[in-house]
Amino acid sequence: MTGPFRPDTDERFDAVLAALYAHPYKIHRPLEQRVPFVFASPHSGRLYPAGFVAKSRLDPLALRRSEDAYADALFGDVVELGAPLIAARFPRAFLDANRAQSELDVSMFDGALGVKTDPPNARVQAGLGVIPRIVRDGAEIYRARLDPRDAEQRLTRLHAPYHAALARLVDETRRRFGVAIVIDCHSMPSAAAVPDIVLGDRYGAAAAPLVTGRAEAALAASGFGVARNTPYAGGYTTHLYGRREAHVHALQIEVNRALYLDEERIELTSAFPAVRARLAKALAHLATIDLDMLGRAPVVAHAAE
């Protein structure tokens, strides 16, 4: 178990890191939750600790290649629909909240890790574990191996609090409405063969066909080209929260960055407001889904907000 973070004695202290450990995420709440949706943005964090940047062989702009840049802003209108939105404040290159805590590359550290690790899967072997070795374009992040304590600090102070908060939102929503639908908000690099939007429901395991089908129809009606599960079928978040038998559905939405972002400069383009409005219209239609057709658990009166 990690002791309290002490900025007066911890040699790794910097102001941004302290701020992230104090507030790893931000929840944007409506005055009243009116729909059974919870939106999550695990990759839009853009606060980079100075010590992390100093340890990296990449410049700050290159480190940002891993961000789902401004995905939290792109989906921000959902609060007006009456749904909460939780957004990680830490950057994906520092810690990936859409990976399990055990997805660690032990070769990145200069000693034994004091946390559980699993045999490396394809993501970890590719350098995209919970503590990434590379950014999305394949460039190596670090100059040297990391202190094993770095893994424990990031997992306990960033990953665990983010998912504890998201789990509370999901539980509150399910108790209030009898069902909860988690929308995991992402953006994807543009490519010639990539559509405007990819929906990932783990091939139906994480969300009922009614949820995915209604999302696809709503997005298509707003002018987006939509694909399902290719090339993104959903990650750790959809796997963890998509429990159809428990009346919790999880759907990943990947938005093509070329629609709203200058990918080289990582700056919003003039198209952003229109894309955000089209997306908000589609999500408003999705939010009118017939809950009785999904099946619902007993509703708990006066559920917590």
C-alpha positions as CSV (number, residue, x, y, z in Angstrom):
1,M,0.0,0.0,0.0
2,T,1.3,3.4,-0.9
3,G,1.7,6.1,1.7
4,P,0.5,9.6,1.3
5,F,2.1,11.7,-1.4
6,R,4.4,14.2,0.2
7,P,5.4,17.1,-2.0
8,D,7.8,18.4,0.6
9,T,9.9,15.2,0.6
10,D,9.1,13.2,-2.6
11,E,11.9,13.9,-5.1
12,R,9.5,13.3,-8.0
13,F,7.2,16.1,-7.0
14,D,5.9,18.6,-9.4
15,A,2.9,20.8,-9.3
16,V,1.0,19.1,-12.1
17,L,1.6,15.7,-10.7
18,A,0.4,16.8,-7.3
19,A,-2.8,18.3,-8.9
20,L,-3.5,15.0,-10.8
21,Y,-3.0,12.9,-7.7
22,A,-5.4,15.3,-5.8
23,H,-8.0,15.4,-8.6
24,P,-7.5,12.6,-11.1
25,Y,-10.8,13.2,-12.9
26,K,-13.5,15.7,-13.3
27,I,-17.2,14.8,-13.3
28,H,-19.6,17.1,-15.2
29,R,-23.0,16.6,-13.7
30,P,-26.4,17.8,-14.9
31,L,-28.6,19.5,-12.3
32,E,-30.7,16.4,-12.4
33,Q,-29.9,13.1,-14.2
34,R,-32.8,12.5,-16.6
35,V,-31.5,9.7,-18.8
36,P,-29.9,6.3,-17.9
37,F,-26.6,7.2,-19.6
38,V,-23.1,7.7,-18.2
39,F,-20.4,9.1,-20.5
40,A,-16.7,8.5,-19.9
41,S,-13.7,10.0,-21.5
42,P,-10.6,8.1,-20.4
43,H,-8.1,9.5,-23.0
44,S,-8.7,13.2,-23.2
45,G,-6.5,14.3,-20.3
46,R,-4.0,16.9,-21.2
47,L,-2.1,17.8,-18.0
48,Y,1.5,16.6,-18.4
49,P,3.7,16.3,-15.2
50,A,7.1,18.1,-15.7
51,G,8.9,15.0,-14.4
52,F,7.2,12.8,-17.0
53,V,8.1,15.1,-19.8
54,A,11.7,15.3,-18.6
55,K,12.0,11.5,-18.6
56,S,10.7,11.3,-22.1
57,R,12.7,11.2,-25.3
58,L,9.7,12.9,-27.0
59,D,8.8,16.6,-27.2
60,P,5.5,17.7,-25.6
61,L,3.6,17.7,-29.0
62,A,4.7,14.2,-29.8
63,L,3.5,13.0,-26.4
64,R,0.1,14.3,-27.2
65,R,-0.2,12.0,-30.2
66,S,-1.8,9.4,-27.8
67,E,-4.6,11.8,-26.7
68,D,-8.1,11.5,-27.7
69,A,-7.7,15.2,-28.0
70,Y,-10.7,17.2,-26.8
71,A,-13.0,14.2,-26.8
72,D,-14.4,15.5,-23.5
73,A,-15.4,18.7,-25.2
74,L,-16.7,16.9,-28.3
75,F,-19.2,15.0,-26.1
76,G,-19.7,17.9,-23.7
77,D,-23.3,18.6,-24.7
78,V,-24.5,15.3,-23.1
79,V,-24.7,17.2,-19.8
80,E,-27.6,19.2,-21.3
81,L,-29.3,15.9,-22.1
82,G,-29.3,15.1,-18.3
83,A,-26.3,12.7,-18.3
84,P,-23.1,12.9,-16.3
85,L,-19.7,12.9,-18.1
86,I,-16.5,11.8,-16.3
87,A,-13.2,12.8,-17.9
88,A,-9.7,11.7,-16.8
89,R,-7.4,14.7,-16.2
90,F,-4.2,12.7,-16.7
91,P,-2.9,12.0,-20.2
92,R,-3.0,8.6,-21.8
93,A,0.7,8.5,-22.5
94,F,1.2,8.7,-18.7
95,L,-1.5,6.2,-17.7
96,D,-4.1,4.5,-19.8
97,A,-7.4,4.2,-17.9
98,N,-8.8,2.0,-20.7
99,R,-6.5,-0.8,-19.7
100,A,-6.6,-3.2,-16.8
101,Q,-4.2,-2.4,-13.9
102,S,-2.4,-5.8,-14.5
103,E,-1.6,-5.0,-18.2
104,L,2.0,-4.0,-17.4
105,D,5.2,-4.4,-19.3
106,V,7.6,-5.5,-16.6
107,S,10.6,-4.8,-18.8
108,M,10.0,-1.1,-18.6
109,F,11.0,-1.0,-14.9
110,D,14.4,-1.3,-13.2
111,G,13.2,-3.6,-10.4
112,A,10.4,-5.9,-9.3
113,L,6.9,-4.5,-9.4
114,G,4.9,-4.5,-6.2
115,V,1.6,-4.8,-8.1
116,K,-0.1,-7.7,-9.8
117,T,0.8,-8.3,-13.5
118,D,-0.6,-10.7,-16.0
119,P,1.3,-12.5,-18.8
120,P,1.7,-9.9,-21.6
121,N,-1.1,-9.8,-24.1
122,A,-0.9,-8.3,-27.6
123,R,-1.5,-4.8,-26.4
124,V,1.2,-4.9,-23.8
125,Q,3.7,-6.5,-26.2
126,A,2.9,-3.7,-28.7
127,G,3.8,-1.1,-26.0
128,L,0.2,-0.1,-25.2
129,G,-0.3,-1.4,-21.7
130,V,-1.7,0.5,-18.8
131,I,1.6,2.4,-18.5
132,P,2.4,2.8,-22.2
133,R,5.8,2.3,-23.6
134,I,5.0,4.1,-26.9
135,V,2.7,6.8,-28.2
136,R,0.1,6.0,-30.9
137,D,2.5,6.5,-33.8
138,G,5.0,4.0,-32.4
139,A,7.6,6.3,-30.9
140,E,9.2,5.2,-27.7
141,I,8.3,7.4,-24.7
142,Y,11.1,6.9,-22.2
143,R,14.8,7.5,-22.1
144,A,15.4,4.9,-19.5
145,R,13.7,2.3,-17.3
146,L,11.3,3.6,-14.7
147,D,11.3,3.3,-10.9
148,P,8.9,0.4,-9.9
149,R,7.3,2.8,-7.5
150,D,6.0,4.8,-10.5
151,A,3.7,2.0,-11.4
152,E,2.2,1.7,-8.0
153,Q,1.7,5.5,-7.7
154,R,0.0,5.9,-11.0
155,L,-2.3,2.9,-10.6
156,T,-3.4,3.7,-7.0
157,R,-3.6,7.4,-7.4
158,L,-5.0,7.7,-10.9
159,H,-6.4,4.5,-12.4
160,A,-8.2,3.2,-9.3
161,P,-9.9,6.5,-8.4
162,Y,-11.1,7.1,-11.9
163,H,-12.7,3.7,-12.1
164,A,-14.1,3.9,-8.6
165,A,-15.8,7.1,-9.6
166,L,-17.1,5.7,-12.8
167,A,-18.4,2.6,-11.1
168,R,-20.3,4.8,-8.6
169,L,-21.9,6.7,-11.5
170,V,-22.9,3.5,-13.1
171,D,-24.4,2.0,-9.9
172,E,-26.3,5.2,-9.1
173,T,-27.7,5.3,-12.6
174,R,-28.8,1.6,-12.6
175,R,-30.5,2.0,-9.2
176,R,-32.3,5.1,-10.4
177,F,-33.5,3.9,-13.8
178,G,-33.2,0.1,-13.5
179,V,-30.7,0.1,-16.3
180,A,-27.4,2.0,-17.1
181,I,-25.8,2.6,-20.5
182,V,-22.1,3.5,-20.4
183,I,-20.8,5.4,-23.5
184,D,-17.0,5.3,-23.7
185,C,-16.0,8.4,-25.6
186,H,-12.9,8.2,-27.9
187,S,-11.4,9.6,-31.0
188,M,-9.3,7.7,-33.6
189,P,-6.6,8.8,-36.0
190,S,-7.8,9.5,-39.5
191,A,-7.0,7.1,-42.3
192,A,-8.3,6.5,-45.8
193,A,-10.3,3.4,-44.8
194,V,-11.6,4.7,-41.4
195,P,-15.2,5.8,-41.3
196,D,-16.5,8.8,-39.4
197,I,-17.5,6.8,-36.4
198,V,-16.8,3.2,-35.2
199,L,-19.1,1.7,-32.6
200,G,-17.6,-1.0,-30.4
201,D,-19.8,-3.3,-28.3
202,R,-17.5,-6.3,-28.2
203,Y,-19.5,-8.0,-30.9
204,G,-22.7,-7.8,-28.9
205,A,-21.2,-9.0,-25.6
206,A,-21.2,-5.5,-23.9
207,A,-24.4,-3.9,-25.2
208,A,-27.8,-5.2,-26.4
209,P,-28.4,-5.0,-30.2
210,L,-31.1,-2.4,-29.5
211,V,-28.5,0.0,-28.0
212,T,-25.9,-0.4,-30.7
213,G,-28.5,-0.4,-33.5
214,R,-30.2,2.7,-32.2
215,A,-26.8,4.5,-31.9
216,E,-25.9,3.5,-35.4
217,A,-29.2,4.7,-36.8
218,A,-29.0,8.0,-34.9
219,L,-25.5,8.8,-36.0
220,A,-26.2,7.9,-39.6
221,A,-29.3,10.2,-39.5
222,S,-26.9,13.0,-38.4
223,G,-24.8,12.4,-41.5
224,F,-22.0,10.3,-40.1
225,G,-20.6,7.2,-41.8
226,V,-20.7,4.4,-39.2
227,A,-19.0,1.0,-38.8
228,R,-19.3,-1.6,-36.0
229,N,-16.4,-3.2,-34.2
230,T,-13.8,-2.7,-36.9
231,P,-11.2,-1.7,-36.3
232,Y,-12.2,-1.0,-32.6
233,A,-14.5,-3.5,-30.8
234,G,-14.2,-1.9,-27.4
235,G,-11.5,-2.0,-24.7
236,Y,-11.2,-2.5,-20.9
237,T,-14.1,-0.1,-20.1
238,T,-16.6,-1.9,-22.3
239,H,-15.3,-5.3,-21.0
240,L,-15.5,-4.2,-17.3
241,Y,-18.9,-2.4,-17.3
242,G,-20.8,-4.2,-20.1
243,R,-22.8,-6.6,-18.0
244,R,-26.1,-7.1,-19.9
245,E,-27.3,-9.7,-17.4
246,A,-27.0,-7.0,-14.7
247,H,-28.8,-4.4,-16.8
248,V,-25.6,-2.5,-17.6
249,H,-24.7,-1.9,-21.2
250,A,-21.4,-0.4,-22.5
251,L,-20.8,1.0,-26.0
252,Q,-17.5,2.6,-27.2
253,I,-17.8,5.4,-29.7
254,E,-14.7,6.4,-31.7
255,V,-14.9,9.6,-33.7
256,N,-12.5,10.2,-36.6
257,R,-10.3,13.1,-35.6
258,A,-10.1,14.5,-39.1
259,L,-13.7,15.7,-38.7
260,Y,-12.8,18.3,-36.0
261,L,-9.1,18.3,-35.3
262,D,-5.8,19.4,-36.9
263,E,-4.0,16.2,-36.1
264,E,-0.5,17.7,-36.7
265,R,-0.9,20.7,-34.4
266,I,-3.5,19.0,-32.1
267,E,-5.8,22.0,-32.4
268,L,-9.5,22.2,-32.9
269,T,-10.6,23.2,-36.4
270,S,-13.4,25.5,-37.4
271,A,-15.5,22.4,-38.1
272,F,-15.6,21.5,-34.4
273,P,-18.8,23.3,-33.4
274,A,-20.8,21.8,-36.3
275,V,-19.5,18.2,-35.6
276,R,-20.2,18.6,-31.9
277,A,-23.8,19.8,-32.7
278,R,-24.4,16.8,-35.0
279,L,-23.1,14.4,-32.5
280,A,-25.3,16.0,-29.7
281,K,-28.3,15.6,-32.0
282,A,-27.6,11.9,-32.5
283,L,-27.0,11.3,-28.8
284,A,-30.2,13.1,-27.9
285,H,-32.0,10.6,-30.2
286,L,-30.2,7.7,-28.6
287,A,-31.2,8.9,-25.2
288,T,-34.9,8.4,-26.0
289,I,-34.4,4.6,-26.2
290,D,-37.3,2.5,-24.8
291,L,-35.9,1.2,-21.5
292,D,-38.7,-1.4,-21.1
293,M,-37.5,-3.0,-24.3
294,L,-34.0,-3.4,-22.7
295,G,-35.3,-4.9,-19.6
296,R,-34.9,-3.3,-16.2
297,A,-34.0,-4.1,-12.7
298,P,-36.1,-2.8,-9.8
299,V,-35.7,0.9,-9.4
300,V,-34.5,2.2,-6.0
301,A,-36.5,5.2,-4.9
302,H,-34.6,8.4,-4.2
303,A,-31.4,7.0,-5.7
304,A,-28.3,9.2,-5.1
305,E,-27.5,11.8,-7.7
